[in-house]
Structures are given as structure tokens and as C-alpha cells.
Amino acid sequence: MNAAPEYNFAYLDEHTKRMIRRAILKAIAIPGYQVPFASREMPMPYGWGTGGVQVTAAILGRYDVLKVIDQGADDTTNAVSIRRFFQKTAGVRTTTRTEEASIIQTRHRIPEAPLKEGQVLVFQVPIPEPLRFLEPRETETRRMHALEDYGVMHVKLYEDIARHGQIATTYAYPVKVADRYVMDPSPTPKFDNPKMNDCPALQLFGAGREKRIYAVPPYTKVVSLDFEDHPFERTRVAGSCELCGSGGVFLDEIVTGDDGARIFVCSDTDHCANARDREAQ
Amino acid sequence: MTGEESPILSAQGLSKFYGSRVACDNIDIEIYPGEVLAIAGESGSGKSTLLNLLSTQAEPSSGTLVYRGRDGSPIDLRTLPEARRRHLLRTEWGFVRQDARDGLRMNVSAGGNVGERLMAIGWRNYAAIREEASGWLQRVEIETGRIDDKPDVFSGGMRQRLQIARNMVTKPRLVFMDEPTGGLDVSVQARLLDLLRGLVAEHRLAAVIVTHDLAVARLLSHRISIMKDGQIVETGLTDQVLDDPAHPYSQLLVSSVLQV
């Protein structure tokens, strides 16, 4: 039985989608700037990607191919349920293959496979405001963005070094976009930060609870903040994937037994499967 | 303080109304480079409001406010764009608050507190920031070993000294202080006053100090203005005003001080 006719295409009504598209266009026009939008109640709890889902719903077309990942994996609860949601409400084709997808909604990772022109990466964002740690007032953070008053960002990094001897921020690592706005890249590991720079794909960020959308247009400069004598360092991943043998990729630690046995495997399941396929041939 | 020098900050006809209530009424005031001006008066006399007006923390209802920048050019503070005002606040001005919690970031280490202004004006070398911060901690008599401690484990006096270091690190020309010794016990007060006197002399700092404590005014300030009901009733050299007050209210204020 096809349940699709009960819903408007991609769940949201057309007026809402237009409203979100306007916010997305503004976000693309001002890279890194947080555009407020009238976030809707979605049939899933906040924190499960309501922002990302709304962005995806607004840009999804009939011929798009959708991939959804959660921590790099296509087969975890969040990814599976969002993929099913759009299968049901939009009837679009879905995939787990990064190269085939035209839209990739993600929570916390950027795929290992390089992204191409024409692809859109949609991030689910819990806290869009990078200045929140040091400045709780929204009126004040907006003024700080407007005036490029970003001294406090370095205070945060300074504190890291003072306490841990190095910049200990390993995810949600702040970046400066197009030499202007400081942006929180959502809780992606800083391992993925360099992939955002000069990326051929369009990167969109949706925060449902906080009602903000922001964007990094294709081929935009994205620089991770740092100190001259403590430069940004990509997390070094020691070892390689237990399943496919890939090195230089982001690994997840999997506990395999009650005795504390553990293995490290690719966080990107598509990358892992491809590598194993190639090996099998 | 020579006669030929032009004032670093001058206000004319400065007024502030809250509805029909008058907090500051038509105040003329001038502060010269290297001069410490005390504003004294009882609670509710409008001295804190005046300090907020002078330091652009509050918008006056009427009047003019002109600051003379490092290069000597006059800057109209009332029409200054927000971005430049903030830059001025960070580089040429300082603000020491009565409650250190308002002037410090309590969840950030002492070093981070002192270094913040440096980072805000573009310092990007961790080692250099840390060295400068530790130098300033030493100068305000905080052990450099405590550079990574947060201010919430500091005593009241230490917090106040940390606040001063945080402000002094960009070598400001003008510092506003709101009851800097309020809530400290007397021996700690004395030490803080000593420190402030040294800094003012060493850096030829201009300062406006709001206080209800005439002893603080006597020790720190060159000139004093006595406020009552939103107006300045008397201004003069501190010793002169305190030893020989002219206005009846000043006489009352001076005679109210308990003698030990």
C-alpha cells in the first residue's frame, strides 16, 4: 500500500518550504551567518535532526537521491528512520552510496569519499551559536557577530591549552567562514574540518530547536581557528579499520565482549563496504 | 596636570532622566590626562549613573560627551559607531567594577581573563599572551603560579586586583572605577589603594573613581566632585574640598565621617 498521498510531498506544506528556501538562499548569500527561520514542529523529537529534516524537505525534488548518515553510518536508528520518513512522505530514491546521492543529510560526520559539485550536504545542528560558551545572551552574541567581535573565541582555545597543554576541542571546533563569520560546524569531529574548506558541494546547516539555518557555499574558504604557536591539527587516527583495513579515516571504537575486547572500525559504513568490495574483487 | 593640556574627557550639560525622575542634571565635567577625579556623594545621588554616562555604558538624555583620542583628535562619543566605541573600550579605556563578578569571566582562568583583551585586538601567539598575562599578574601581586586558577577560588581582594590587571593589559589611558574598594576589609583596601596609586602614577592614567568613602577619595584623587540629587554641588582639589568644604552638603558629608 502506498501511503504517500496522505502527505504533501516531503511532509511540509509548500508555504513552509518556501519560507525555509528563502532562509537557505539568504544563508548562502551570507556564508556562515545564522539566519533565523520559523522552525516547524516535526514528527520527531528535538535533537533527532528536526533542523536537518526541514532543510532536506525544503530542497528535496522528485529526482533527488537521498542518503542519510548518523555518525557516518547508514544503518543506525536516526539514519534509518529519517531515510524511511522521506521514502514515505516524498517517495524519493534513497541510497547508502556517497557518490550516488544528490542530497546527504548527516549527523556528526562528513563522508570519507570526496564530495562533488551538485551534491548538497545537510547538517543537523544542536547548538548553532559558537559564542554561546562564553556569552549566554543572544542579543549580545548577535551584536558580536555583527561587529566581528570575536576575541572570546580565542579565550576558549586559550583555556584549552592552559588546561590540557593543547587545544582539546575535538568536535564542534570553531571555524571562520569566508574571512568573516565565526561558525560552529555542528558536532562534527575536527577531523572533518579540513573537508569543509573549498568543498565543491553545498553545505547547509539546520538547527530546529534553535530555529537557525546557515550555509557554506561551494568552494568557500573555511579556516579552523588556532594560535600561531598552537596551530590547528587534524585528529591523527592511529591504526586502520579492522574490517576493511583502511587507514587515515575516522574510526569508531566498538566493544566486542564483556572482557573489554574492542576493535576499531570505519565510522563511514559506505566507505568501509566499498573498500571491502574492492578487496573481494 | 598642566593648565595648557586639553581634557581627555569632557562632558557638558550631561543629563539623564528616568521618566520624570532626574538621575543626573546638567552636569559639566572635565578629566585631564594623568588626573584622578573622585565623584563622592551618598547612595542615590546619581554618581553611578554619571559614571555610566561618562563611560558610554548608558545613553544620556541630553548633553555632549567628547573624548580626546591617543592621536589628540576629539571624538564625539554620542555619535561614535558601535564598532569603534567597542574598540575604544577595549584599547584605551578600562572599567573596574565594584563586584568583580561583573568585570571578570568567572568560568575562565586568571590568564584567560587577562589575555582576553589582547586576543580581542588580534594577538594570536599563545606564548606571548601568556607571558604578558603573567607579567601583569605579577604587577598586581598575584602569584604567577595561580595563572590557571579561576577567579571563583580567589579572595575578594585578589579578584579586584585581577580585574585591574585585565583592564591594564592593553595600557588604557582612561579608567573608570565604581567603588573599587567596596566590600573589602580595610587592610585589603589599603593594599589595593597602594597598587592603584602606583599604576596611576606609573602609566599617567586618567581615572574617574566613584566612591562614597571619602578616605579613598583623599588617598587616590587629585580632584573631587561632590554630588547630591543628581547635581554636582562642589568641585575642587581633594584636600581643599575635604579640609574646607564650601557647600553646606559637602560640610555635612565631611563632618559625617567617623574619626578613629
Chai-1 contact restraints between the chains, C-beta under 6 A:
chainA,res_idxA,chainB,res_idxB,connection_type,confidence,min_distance_angstrom,max_distance_angstrom,comment,restraint_id
A,L147,B,A83,contact,1.0,0.0,6.0,A-B,restraint_1
A,G151,B,E116,contact,1.0,0.0,6.0,A-B,restraint_2
A,G151,B,M119,contact,1.0,0.0,6.0,A-B,restraint_3
A,G151,B,A120,contact,1.0,0.0,6.0,A-B,restraint_4
A,H154,B,M119,contact,1.0,0.0,6.0,A-B,restraint_5
A,V155,B,V108,contact,1.0,0.0,6.0,A-B,restraint_6
A,V155,B,G112,contact,1.0,0.0,6.0,A-B,restraint_7
A,V155,B,E116,contact,1.0,0.0,6.0,A-B,restraint_8
A,Y158,B,G112,contact,1.0,0.0,6.0,A-B,restraint_9
A,Y158,B,G115,contact,1.0,0.0,6.0,A-B,restraint_10
A,E159,B,V108,contact,1.0,0.0,6.0,A-B,restraint_11
A,E159,B,G112,contact,1.0,0.0,6.0,A-B,restraint_12
A,I161,B,Y126,contact,1.0,0.0,6.0,A-B,restraint_13
A,A162,B,S109,contact,1.0,0.0,6.0,A-B,restraint_14
A,A162,B,G111,contact,1.0,0.0,6.0,A-B,restraint_15
A,A162,B,D148,contact,1.0,0.0,6.0,A-B,restraint_16
A,F227,B,R124,contact,1.0,0.0,6.0,A-B,restraint_17
A,F227,B,Y126,contact,1.0,0.0,6.0,A-B,restraint_18
A,E228,B,R124,contact,1.0,0.0,6.0,A-B,restraint_19
A,E228,B,N125,contact,1.0,0.0,6.0,A-B,restraint_20
A,D229,B,N125,contact,1.0,0.0,6.0,A-B,restraint_21
A,D229,B,Y126,contact,1.0,0.0,6.0,A-B,restraint_22
A,D229,B,A127,contact,1.0,0.0,6.0,A-B,restraint_23
A,H230,B,Y126,contact,1.0,0.0,6.0,A-B,restraint_24
